[in-house]
Amino acid sequence: MYGNFIITDIRSSKNTINILLIQPGWIFCRRHLYIYLTKEEEKRLTPLLKLSNISVDD
């Protein structure tokens, strides 16, 4: 994935995470993406989400 992204929503029950992708060179180009999280990715993201004060919606 290219560019910066901001996590805007996460639903552990559906195992998906909603991120806002900001593409380089396109300041106004933003789109919501739903990506499927594997268990390994979920393990890596959880501490980051806790540090970022993002609540997990069960």
C-alpha positions in Angstrom: 0.0 0.0 0.0 1.3 3.4 -0.9 0.8 6.7 1.0 -0.2 7.4 4.5 -3.2 6.0 6.1 -5.3 6.8 9.2 -7.3 4.1 11.0 -10.8 5.5 11.4 -12.8 2.5 12.6 -12.2 -1.1 13.7 -14.7 -3.9 14.3 -13.1 -6.9 15.8 -16.4 -8.9 15.5 -16.2 -8.6 11.8 -12.4 -8.8 11.7 -12.2 -5.7 9.5 -10.6 -2.4 9.9 -11.6 0.8 8.2 -8.7 3.0 7.1 -8.6 6.4 5.5 -5.9 6.3 2.7 -4.2 9.5 1.8 -2.4 9.0 -1.5 0.8 11.0 -2.2 0.4 13.8 -4.7 -3.4 13.8 -4.2 -4.2 16.0 -1.2 -7.9 15.7 -1.7 -7.9 12.1 -2.8 -9.2 10.1 0.2 -11.0 6.8 0.2 -12.3 4.4 2.8 -11.0 0.9 2.5 -12.0 -2.2 4.3 -9.2 -4.7 4.7 -9.4 -8.2 6.0 -7.2 -8.7 9.1 -5.5 -12.0 9.6 -5.0 -13.1 13.3 -1.3 -12.3 12.9 -2.0 -8.8 11.7 -4.6 -8.3 14.5 -1.9 -9.2 17.0 0.5 -6.6 15.6 -2.1 -3.9 15.4 -3.7 -4.3 18.8 -0.8 -2.7 20.8 -0.7 0.2 18.2 -4.4 0.8 18.6 -4.1 0.9 22.3 -1.3 3.4 22.1 -3.4 5.5 19.7 -6.4 5.4 22.0 -8.5 3.8 19.4 -11.3 1.8 20.9 -12.1 -1.7 19.6 -15.8 -2.0 18.9 -17.0 -5.6 19.7 
